[in-house]
Amino acid sequence: MANYIETLGACEYDNLIAGNTIPTHTVTGTIASGQGKLARGTVLALSTGTSGTNKLVILGTTAGGNETLTAYGILCDEVDATSADAVGEIYVTGQFNTNQLIVKAEYTMTTADVQALRDGGIYIENSVTLPESEDAD
């Protein structure tokens, strides 16, 4: 007898996206080498200025020389930029849960960072994550 009920895959909800009132849009961006393995939800800054690279780095990276780092977007999927530049998909608009965002260790997002993201179309919200019930099916 044929098996008509079969699980082909699964989608786990990670609570990164906080709503759909603001449309979610993405662009492709180049992430500078040396950033390591980046997880979904990593906030990225754009490196510009006379010594900038026009590439993306983890928000909280220290700017060098005449470089300016401005909060730009949020990484959609995991990317490995350990030894070479990597291309990744970046959210540039939408609503996101502040509790799921990742920045450089020991760095806290500033009001200026949040404003730069908002100016680009990203809205940061403080969403509450409920613990999973142990008896849920």
Secondary structure, DSSP 8 states (H G I E B T S, - for coil): --------------S-EEESSS--EEEEEEE-TTSEEE-TTBEEEEEEETT--S-EEETT----TTEEEEEEEEESS-EEESSS-EEEEEEEEEEEEGGG-B-STT----HHHHHHHHHHTEEEE--------TT--
